[in-house]
Amino acid sequence: MISMLTVELTEIFDKWYKKLRDDQAKSAIDVRLVRLAKGNFGDCKSLGNSLYEIRIHCGAGYRLYFVNKSNKWILILCGGAKSTQNKDIEKARKIAKELTC
């Protein structure tokens, strides 16, 4: 039996995704979100304080940032590219802090 996770997207992530013009990257992101819901985290690493980064090996080297609030619920905070990684991590930390206050 496959244990499903609830994956929710913030408005910030949704806006970023809708502006993304790379259709191949969008497809890769869609696949990763489906796999994530099935518990397959793939190429993912902890950034500390319950913040994680998913690396998408496509196009500009896209990243998705999320918090795992329980064994059953994940919130995708924001996304970005390798070139904006440091700025995106700080943004994700800020969003996570605001949502947990």
Secondary structure, 3 states (H helix, E strand, C coil): CCCCCEEEECHHHHHHHHHCCCHHHHHHHHHHHHHHHCCCCCCEEEEECCEEEEECCCCCCCEEEEEECCCCEEEEEEEECHHHHHHHHHHHHHHHHHHHC
